[in-house]
Amino acid sequence: MRGMLAIVAGTGLGLIACSALGAGSAQTVEVGLNEYGVAPATTIIKAGKVTFTARNDGNEDHELEISNRAGRDIPDEAILGEAEDIGPGETKAFTVDLKPGTYELACRLQDTKANPPFNHYDRSMYTTVTVQ
Ligand SMILES: [Cu+2]
């Protein structure tokens, strides 16, 4: 009885090891956010799976979106990935699969408490990255 339990436990561990090996390794690009700028650690990125780690170095909430179109008012389908509601000192990550091309990293947060209200994008909170 004791021997049989050991075999069952051994099989379980084997399955866990196999599934862990299946995961591919994604590149990570750290992106600093502040008032009002988007500062990626690199602007040249390798095509494939990319994890963006958005760190809020500022004093206000920010967000980070990656899109295949530039501009403040772009359609939702142009936004390929995002991390929302990143508070001061907070870091949030998301992973996207990118083909070669030009992309925009931007914060389009609307500050409704300000008088008059404004969008962070209109304070130059965006930058361009190249995927190759
Ligand atoms: Cu912002």
Backbone and ligand atoms as CSV (ligand in chain L), in Angstrom:
chain,resi,resn,atom,element,x,y,z
A,1,MET,N,N,0.841,-1.212,0.000
A,1,MET,CA,C,0.000,0.000,0.000
A,1,MET,C,C,0.869,1.253,0.000
A,2,ARG,N,N,1.871,1.228,0.811
A,2,ARG,CA,C,2.792,2.358,0.903
A,2,ARG,C,C,3.495,2.592,-0.451
A,3,GLY,N,N,3.904,1.509,-1.120
A,3,GLY,CA,C,4.596,1.589,-2.406
A,3,GLY,C,C,3.717,2.185,-3.488
A,4,MET,N,N,2.429,1.850,-3.510
A,4,MET,CA,C,1.499,2.337,-4.519
A,4,MET,C,C,1.327,3.858,-4.405
A,5,LEU,N,N,1.242,4.362,-3.231
A,5,LEU,CA,C,1.096,5.807,-3.023
A,5,LEU,C,C,2.302,6.558,-3.586
A,6,ALA,N,N,3.467,5.988,-3.402
A,6,ALA,CA,C,4.688,6.621,-3.900
A,6,ALA,C,C,4.660,6.726,-5.424
A,7,ILE,N,N,4.134,5.700,-6.117
A,7,ILE,CA,C,4.067,5.724,-7.588
A,7,ILE,C,C,3.109,6.822,-8.064
A,8,VAL,N,N,1.961,6.939,-7.427
A,8,VAL,CA,C,0.969,7.964,-7.798
A,8,VAL,C,C,1.576,9.360,-7.644
A,9,ALA,N,N,2.238,9.573,-6.527
A,9,ALA,CA,C,2.861,10.873,-6.281
A,9,ALA,C,C,3.929,11.170,-7.326
A,10,GLY,N,N,4.706,10.172,-7.704
A,10,GLY,CA,C,5.760,10.344,-8.699
A,10,GLY,C,C,5.214,10.741,-10.053
A,11,THR,N,N,4.094,10.152,-10.473
A,11,THR,CA,C,3.468,10.464,-11.761
A,11,THR,C,C,2.997,11.923,-11.775
A,12,GLY,N,N,2.430,12.355,-10.684
A,12,GLY,CA,C,1.945,13.726,-10.583
A,12,GLY,C,C,3.058,14.734,-10.784
A,13,LEU,N,N,4.179,14.501,-10.189
A,13,LEU,CA,C,5.327,15.411,-10.323
A,13,LEU,C,C,5.817,15.458,-11.766
A,14,GLY,N,N,5.785,14.301,-12.416
A,14,GLY,CA,C,6.223,14.232,-13.815
A,14,GLY,C,C,5.379,15.128,-14.705
A,15,LEU,N,N,4.087,15.141,-14.496
A,15,LEU,CA,C,3.178,15.965,-15.303
A,15,LEU,C,C,3.442,17.455,-15.088
A,16,ILE,N,N,3.701,17.836,-13.859
A,16,ILE,CA,C,3.975,19.247,-13.549
A,16,ILE,C,C,5.254,19.701,-14.267
A,17,ALA,N,N,6.282,18.865,-14.247
A,17,ALA,CA,C,7.557,19.205,-14.882
A,17,ALA,C,C,7.386,19.395,-16.386
A,18,CYS,N,N,6.573,18.530,-17.035
A,18,CYS,CA,C,6.369,18.613,-18.488
A,18,CYS,C,C,5.659,19.905,-18.883
A,19,SER,N,N,4.614,20.296,-18.143
A,19,SER,CA,C,3.863,21.483,-18.524
A,19,SER,C,C,4.709,22.750,-18.330
A,20,ALA,N,N,5.591,22.760,-17.356
A,20,ALA,CA,C,6.444,23.920,-17.131
A,20,ALA,C,C,7.426,24.121,-18.282
A,21,LEU,N,N,7.862,23.038,-18.892
A,21,LEU,CA,C,8.827,23.124,-19.993
A,21,LEU,C,C,8.182,23.689,-21.270
A,22,GLY,N,N,6.862,23.585,-21.400
A,22,GLY,CA,C,6.178,24.033,-22.609
A,22,GLY,C,C,6.137,25.541,-22.781
A,23,ALA,N,N,6.293,26.318,-21.725
A,23,ALA,CA,C,6.175,27.769,-21.812
A,23,ALA,C,C,7.388,28.397,-22.503
A,24,GLY,N,N,7.134,29.266,-23.504
A,24,GLY,CA,C,8.229,29.956,-24.185
A,24,GLY,C,C,8.679,31.146,-23.367
A,25,SER,N,N,9.885,31.606,-23.596
A,25,SER,CA,C,10.370,32.752,-22.824
A,25,SER,C,C,10.102,34.045,-23.585
A,26,ALA,N,N,9.376,34.966,-22.947
A,26,ALA,CA,C,9.055,36.253,-23.565
A,26,ALA,C,C,10.113,37.284,-23.188
A,27,GLN,N,N,10.343,38.237,-24.084
A,27,GLN,CA,C,11.251,39.343,-23.747
A,27,GLN,C,C,10.502,40.258,-22.786
A,28,THR,N,N,11.236,40.955,-21.990
A,28,THR,CA,C,10.622,41.922,-21.083
A,28,THR,C,C,11.162,43.312,-21.403
A,29,VAL,N,N,10.255,44.270,-21.529
A,29,VAL,CA,C,10.652,45.662,-21.742
A,29,VAL,C,C,10.071,46.488,-20.602
A,30,GLU,N,N,10.951,47.074,-19.825
A,30,GLU,CA,C,10.507,47.928,-18.724
A,30,GLU,C,C,10.145,49.302,-19.276
A,31,VAL,N,N,9.029,49.845,-18.792
A,31,VAL,CA,C,8.578,51.153,-19.253
A,31,VAL,C,C,8.294,52.035,-18.038
A,32,GLY,N,N,8.987,53.157,-17.969
A,32,GLY,CA,C,8.765,54.119,-16.890
A,32,GLY,C,C,7.705,55.125,-17.295
A,33,LEU,N,N,6.793,55.450,-16.365
A,33,LEU,CA,C,5.737,56.434,-16.631
A,33,LEU,C,C,5.853,57.559,-15.610
A,34,ASN,N,N,5.646,58.798,-16.083
A,34,ASN,CA,C,5.635,59.930,-15.142
A,34,ASN,C,C,4.838,61.077,-15.756
A,35,GLU,N,N,4.850,62.242,-15.104
A,35,GLU,CA,C,4.115,63.406,-15.616
A,35,GLU,C,C,5.066,64.216,-16.511
A,36,TYR,N,N,4.913,64.214,-17.788
A,36,TYR,CA,C,4.044,63.347,-18.565
A,36,TYR,C,C,4.892,62.736,-19.658
A,37,GLY,N,N,5.314,61.539,-19.428
A,37,GLY,CA,C,6.146,60.883,-20.412
A,37,GLY,C,C,6.113,59.382,-20.283
A,38,VAL,N,N,6.474,58.711,-21.393
A,38,VAL,CA,C,6.561,57.259,-21.464
A,38,VAL,C,C,8.000,56.934,-21.850
A,39,ALA,N,N,8.718,56.240,-20.965
A,39,ALA,CA,C,10.144,56.001,-21.187
A,39,ALA,C,C,10.479,54.509,-21.180
A,40,PRO,N,N,10.417,53.860,-22.370
A,40,PRO,CA,C,10.790,52.442,-22.422
A,40,PRO,C,C,12.307,52.276,-22.300
A,41,ALA,N,N,12.746,51.164,-21.705
A,41,ALA,CA,C,14.175,50.897,-21.550
A,41,ALA,C,C,14.847,50.747,-22.907
A,42,THR,N,N,14.071,50.331,-23.920
A,42,THR,CA,C,14.587,50.229,-25.277
A,42,THR,C,C,13.473,50.586,-26.255
A,43,THR,N,N,13.828,51.129,-27.431
A,43,THR,CA,C,12.806,51.438,-28.432
A,43,THR,C,C,12.891,50.470,-29.607
A,44,ILE,N,N,13.849,49.538,-29.541
A,44,ILE,CA,C,13.985,48.498,-30.567
A,44,ILE,C,C,13.676,47.163,-29.891
A,45,ILE,N,N,12.649,46.487,-30.391
A,45,ILE,CA,C,12.161,45.258,-29.753
A,45,ILE,C,C,12.161,44.135,-30.784
A,46,LYS,N,N,12.469,42.937,-30.321
A,46,LYS,CA,C,12.468,41.755,-31.192
A,46,LYS,C,C,11.036,41.243,-31.341
A,47,ALA,N,N,10.661,40.873,-32.578
A,47,ALA,CA,C,9.317,40.346,-32.830
A,47,ALA,C,C,9.072,39.080,-32.015
A,48,GLY,N,N,7.816,38.869,-31.641
A,48,GLY,CA,C,7.431,37.716,-30.829
A,48,GLY,C,C,6.743,38.166,-29.558
A,49,LYS,N,N,6.746,37.295,-28.579
A,49,LYS,CA,C,6.071,37.616,-27.308
A,49,LYS,C,C,6.889,38.623,-26.505
A,50,VAL,N,N,6.235,39.703,-26.104
A,50,VAL,CA,C,6.900,40.758,-25.342
A,50,VAL,C,C,6.069,41.077,-24.098
A,51,THR,N,N,6.726,41.068,-22.958
A,51,THR,CA,C,6.069,41.479,-21.716
A,51,THR,C,C,6.505,42.903,-21.394
A,52,PHE,N,N,5.529,43.813,-21.340
A,52,PHE,CA,C,5.815,45.195,-20.954
A,52,PHE,C,C,5.539,45.336,-19.462
A,53,THR,N,N,6.529,45.834,-18.758
A,53,THR,CA,C,6.399,46.060,-17.318
A,53,THR,C,C,6.311,47.568,-17.124
A,54,ALA,N,N,5.107,48.040,-16.826
A,54,ALA,CA,C,4.879,49.480,-16.695
A,54,ALA,C,C,5.012,49.900,-15.237
A,55,ARG,N,N,5.972,50.779,-15.002
A,55,ARG,CA,C,6.249,51.234,-13.626
A,55,ARG,C,C,5.906,52.720,-13.520
A,56,ASN,N,N,5.064,53.049,-12.583
A,56,ASN,CA,C,4.663,54.451,-12.414
A,56,ASN,C,C,5.645,55.160,-11.480
A,57,ASP,N,N,6.506,55.980,-12.079
A,57,ASP,CA,C,7.491,56.755,-11.307
A,57,ASP,C,C,6.943,58.125,-10.911
A,58,GLY,N,N,5.702,58.394,-11.272
A,58,GLY,CA,C,5.132,59.725,-11.039
A,58,GLY,C,C,4.286,59.805,-9.781
A,59,ASN,N,N,3.519,60.894,-9.703
A,59,ASN,CA,C,2.680,61.154,-8.527
A,59,ASN,C,C,1.193,61.047,-8.834
A,60,GLU,N,N,0.855,60.760,-10.108
A,60,GLU,CA,C,-0.544,60.619,-10.510
A,60,GLU,C,C,-0.750,59.219,-11.079
A,61,ASP,N,N,-2.007,58.794,-11.193
A,61,ASP,CA,C,-2.305,57.508,-11.836
A,61,ASP,C,C,-1.980,57.594,-13.322
A,62,HIS,N,N,-1.543,56.474,-13.884
A,62,HIS,CA,C,-1.281,56.404,-15.322
A,62,HIS,C,C,-1.738,55.052,-15.844
A,63,GLU,N,N,-1.675,54.898,-17.164
A,63,GLU,CA,C,-1.948,53.612,-17.792
A,63,GLU,C,C,-0.958,53.466,-18.943
A,64,LEU,N,N,-0.840,52.268,-19.462
A,64,LEU,CA,C,0.038,52.068,-20.619
A,64,LEU,C,C,-0.684,51.213,-21.637
A,65,GLU,N,N,-0.741,51.728,-22.866
A,65,GLU,CA,C,-1.372,50.993,-23.962
A,65,GLU,C,C,-0.361,50.857,-25.088
A,66,ILE,N,N,-0.393,49.700,-25.760
A,66,ILE,CA,C,0.402,49.575,-26.986
A,66,ILE,C,C,-0.571,49.442,-28.135
A,67,SER,N,N,-0.338,50.217,-29.199
A,67,SER,CA,C,-1.259,50.227,-30.330
A,67,SER,C,C,-0.486,50.200,-31.636
A,68,ASN,N,N,-1.180,49.732,-32.683
A,68,ASN,CA,C,-0.558,49.722,-34.009
A,68,ASN,C,C,-0.943,50.962,-34.807
A,69,ARG,N,N,-1.562,51.931,-34.111
A,69,ARG,CA,C,-1.859,53.241,-34.712
A,69,ARG,C,C,-1.484,54.307,-33.711
A,70,ALA,N,N,-1.142,55.480,-34.235
A,70,ALA,CA,C,-0.755,56.585,-33.368
A,70,ALA,C,C,-1.909,57.565,-33.244
A,71,GLY,N,N,-1.967,58.275,-32.141
A,71,GLY,CA,C,-2.976,59.306,-31.956
A,71,GLY,C,C,-3.763,59.100,-30.683
A,72,ARG,N,N,-4.443,60.165,-30.241
A,72,ARG,CA,C,-5.217,60.064,-29.003
A,72,ARG,C,C,-6.510,59.279,-29.206
A,73,ASP,N,N,-7.195,59.547,-30.321
A,73,ASP,CA,C,-8.509,58.932,-30.545
A,73,ASP,C,C,-8.416,57.829,-31.595
A,74,ILE,N,N,-7.929,56.682,-31.181
A,74,ILE,CA,C,-7.792,55.558,-32.106
A,74,ILE,C,C,-8.863,54.523,-31.770
A,75,PRO,N,N,-9.257,53.678,-32.753
A,75,PRO,CA,C,-10.280,52.666,-32.453
A,75,PRO,C,C,-9.753,51.620,-31.456
A,76,ASP,N,N,-10.659,51.038,-30.665
A,76,ASP,CA,C,-10.294,50.050,-29.650
A,76,ASP,C,C,-9.478,48.893,-30.235
A,77,GLU,N,N,-9.809,48.480,-31.456
A,77,GLU,CA,C,-9.121,47.320,-32.034
A,77,GLU,C,C,-7.653,47.618,-32.355
A,78,ALA,N,N,-7.270,48.890,-32.372
A,78,ALA,CA,C,-5.866,49.244,-32.607
A,78,ALA,C,C,-5.025,49.048,-31.348
A,79,ILE,N,N,-5.705,48.930,-30.202
A,79,ILE,CA,C,-4.986,48.724,-28.938
A,79,ILE,C,C,-4.796,47.228,-28.715
A,80,LEU,N,N,-3.529,46.806,-28.709
A,80,LEU,CA,C,-3.201,45.379,-28.672
A,80,LEU,C,C,-3.010,44.849,-27.260
A,81,GLY,N,N,-2.701,45.740,-26.330
A,81,GLY,CA,C,-2.503,45.325,-24.945
A,81,GLY,C,C,-2.444,46.547,-24.056
A,82,GLU,N,N,-2.781,46.372,-22.773
A,82,GLU,CA,C,-2.749,47.527,-21.873
A,82,GLU,C,C,-2.692,47.115,-20.411
A,83,ALA,N,N,-2.218,48.047,-19.610
A,83,ALA,CA,C,-2.249,47.933,-18.149
A,83,ALA,C,C,-2.918,49.214,-17.675
A,84,GLU,N,N,-4.010,49.082,-16.936
A,84,GLU,CA,C,-4.782,50.248,-16.512
A,84,GLU,C,C,-4.612,50.544,-15.028
A,85,ASP,N,N,-4.988,51.754,-14.648
A,85,ASP,CA,C,-5.020,52.163,-13.229
A,85,ASP,C,C,-3.728,51.833,-12.488
A,86,ILE,N,N,-2.628,52.331,-12.995
A,86,ILE,CA,C,-1.331,52.098,-12.340
A,86,ILE,C,C,-1.088,53.278,-11.398
A,87,GLY,N,N,-1.158,53.011,-10.111
A,87,GLY,CA,C,-0.985,54.064,-9.121
A,87,GLY,C,C,0.482,54.427,-8.944
A,88,PRO,N,N,0.771,55.574,-8.291
A,88,PRO,CA,C,2.158,55.975,-8.041
A,88,PRO,C,C,2.940,54.866,-7.330
A,89,GLY,N,N,4.114,54.543,-7.860
A,89,GLY,CA,C,4.959,53.512,-7.271
A,89,GLY,C,C,4.587,52.093,-7.651
A,90,GLU,N,N,3.479,51.947,-8.379
A,90,GLU,CA,C,2.978,50.619,-8.734
A,90,GLU,C,C,3.565,50.137,-10.069
A,91,THR,N,N,3.646,48.828,-10.236
A,91,THR,CA,C,4.098,48.234,-11.495
A,91,THR,C,C,3.059,47.224,-11.951
A,92,LYS,N,N,2.664,47.308,-13.229
A,92,LYS,CA,C,1.736,46.331,-13.801
A,92,LYS,C,C,2.285,45.872,-15.142
A,93,ALA,N,N,2.061,44.595,-15.460
A,93,ALA,CA,C,2.623,44.031,-16.690
A,93,ALA,C,C,1.547,43.430,-17.584
A,94,PHE,N,N,1.828,43.387,-18.886
A,94,PHE,CA,C,0.972,42.665,-19.831
A,94,PHE,C,C,1.864,42.131,-20.937
A,95,THR,N,N,1.399,41.073,-21.582
A,95,THR,CA,C,2.198,40.428,-22.632
A,95,THR,C,C,1.432,40.460,-23.948
A,96,VAL,N,N,2.122,40.808,-25.024
A,96,VAL,CA,C,1.523,40.821,-26.362
A,96,VAL,C,C,2.453,40.106,-27.332
A,97,ASP,N,N,1.870,39.613,-28.416
A,97,ASP,CA,C,2.648,38.951,-29.454
A,97,ASP,C,C,2.753,39.949,-30.608
A,98,LEU,N,N,3.953,40.443,-30.889
A,98,LEU,CA,C,4.115,41.529,-31.856
A,98,LEU,C,C,4.832,41.095,-33.125
A,99,LYS,N,N,4.270,41.524,-34.246
A,99,LYS,CA,C,4.908,41.328,-35.559
A,99,LYS,C,C,5.797,42.547,-35.817
A,100,PRO,N,N,6.755,42.420,-36.753
A,100,PRO,CA,C,7.593,43.583,-37.061
A,100,PRO,C,C,6.738,44.779,-37.494
A,101,GLY,N,N,7.127,45.961,-37.077
A,101,GLY,CA,C,6.385,47.171,-37.424
A,101,GLY,C,C,6.632,48.276,-36.414
A,102,THR,N,N,5.862,49.346,-36.559
A,102,THR,CA,C,5.984,50.487,-35.660
A,102,THR,C,C,4.757,50.531,-34.754
A,103,TYR,N,N,4.990,50.717,-33.479
A,103,TYR,CA,C,3.909,50.729,-32.496
A,103,TYR,C,C,4.038,51.959,-31.610
A,104,GLU,N,N,2.932,52.317,-30.980
A,104,GLU,CA,C,2.966,53.438,-30.054
A,104,GLU,C,C,2.675,52.947,-28.633
A,105,LEU,N,N,3.468,53.443,-27.695
A,105,LEU,CA,C,3.212,53.219,-26.267
A,105,LEU,C,C,2.653,54.530,-25.750
A,106,ALA,N,N,1.483,54.492,-25.110
A,106,ALA,CA,C,0.858,55.748,-24.702
A,106,ALA,C,C,0.007,55.599,-23.451
A,107,CYS,N,N,-0.183,56.738,-22.779
A,107,CYS,CA,C,-1.147,56.852,-21.684
A,107,CYS,C,C,-2.239,57.793,-22.173
A,108,ARG,N,N,-3.478,57.283,-22.234
A,108,ARG,CA,C,-4.615,58.101,-22.687
A,108,ARG,C,C,-5.581,58.383,-21.546
A,109,LEU,N,N,-5.033,58.440,-20.346
A,109,LEU,CA,C,-5.876,58.689,-19.172
A,109,LEU,C,C,-6.442,60.104,-19.247
A,110,GLN,N,N,-7.730,60.208,-18.991
A,110,GLN,CA,C,-8.394,61.505,-18.969
A,110,GLN,C,C,-8.444,61.978,-17.518
A,111,ASP,N,N,-7.812,63.107,-17.232
A,111,ASP,CA,C,-7.840,63.658,-15.876
A,111,ASP,C,C,-9.096,64.509,-15.745
A,112,THR,N,N,-10.123,63.916,-15.158
A,112,THR,CA,C,-11.412,64.601,-15.048
A,112,THR,C,C,-11.471,65.523,-13.835
A,113,LYS,N,N,-10.507,65.362,-12.899
A,113,LYS,CA,C,-10.507,66.214,-11.699
A,113,LYS,C,C,-9.852,67.565,-11.961
A,114,ALA,N,N,-9.012,67.620,-12.998
A,114,ALA,CA,C,-8.326,68.869,-13.311
A,114,ALA,C,C,-9.318,69.876,-13.889
A,115,ASN,N,N,-8.995,71.153,-13.752
A,115,ASN,CA,C,-9.852,72.203,-14.297
A,115,ASN,C,C,-9.023,73.131,-15.175
A,116,PRO,N,N,-9.166,73.065,-16.518
A,116,PRO,CA,C,-10.089,72.179,-17.242
A,116,PRO,C,C,-9.539,70.749,-17.346
A,117,PRO,N,N,-10.420,69.747,-17.523
A,117,PRO,CA,C,-9.963,68.360,-17.685
A,117,PRO,C,C,-9.052,68.223,-18.906
A,118,PHE,N,N,-8.130,67.306,-18.844
A,118,PHE,CA,C,-7.232,67.090,-19.987
A,118,PHE,C,C,-6.875,65.617,-20.085
A,119,ASN,N,N,-6.389,65.243,-21.267
A,119,ASN,CA,C,-5.947,63.872,-21.498
A,119,ASN,C,C,-4.425,63.837,-21.443
A,120,HIS,N,N,-3.883,62.838,-20.769
A,120,HIS,CA,C,-2.421,62.738,-20.643
A,120,HIS,C,C,-1.736,62.665,-22.014
A,121,TYR,N,N,-2.441,62.114,-22.995
A,121,TYR,CA,C,-1.861,62.018,-24.340
A,121,TYR,C,C,-1.540,63.413,-24.880
A,122,ASP,N,N,-2.396,64.376,-24.552
A,122,ASP,CA,C,-2.205,65.739,-25.044
A,122,ASP,C,C,-1.060,66.465,-24.341
A,123,ARG,N,N,-0.484,65.822,-23.329
A,123,ARG,CA,C,0.724,66.371,-22.672
A,123,ARG,C,C,1.938,65.537,-23.063
A,124,SER,N,N,1.876,64.997,-24.280
A,124,SER,CA,C,2.995,64.240,-24.875
A,124,SER,C,C,3.316,62.942,-24.139
A,125,MET,N,N,2.273,62.291,-23.599
A,125,MET,CA,C,2.527,61.039,-22.899
A,125,MET,C,C,2.436,59.859,-23.869
A,126,TYR,N,N,3.372,59.829,-24.829
A,126,TYR,CA,C,3.443,58.742,-25.803
A,126,TYR,C,C,4.831,58.687,-26.414
A,127,THR,N,N,5.152,57.527,-26.969
A,127,THR,CA,C,6.419,57.366,-27.661
A,127,THR,C,C,6.285,56.222,-28.658
A,128,THR,N,N,7.229,56.151,-29.581
A,128,THR,CA,C,7.174,55.135,-30.638
A,128,THR,C,C,8.238,54.073,-30.401
A,129,VAL,N,N,7.876,52.802,-30.639
A,129,VAL,CA,C,8.856,51.717,-30.581
A,129,VAL,C,C,8.826,50.953,-31.909
A,130,THR,N,N,9.954,50.377,-32.253
A,130,THR,CA,C,10.076,49.607,-33.489
A,130,THR,C,C,10.267,48.133,-33.145
A,131,VAL,N,N,9.453,47.301,-33.769
A,131,VAL,CA,C,9.574,45.851,-33.590
A,131,VAL,C,C,10.164,45.299,-34.886
A,132,GLN,N,N,11.250,44.542,-34.733
A,132,GLN,CA,C,11.918,44.007,-35.934
A,132,GLN,C,C,12.341,42.563,-35.755
L,1,CU,CU,CU,-0.728,59.236,-17.781
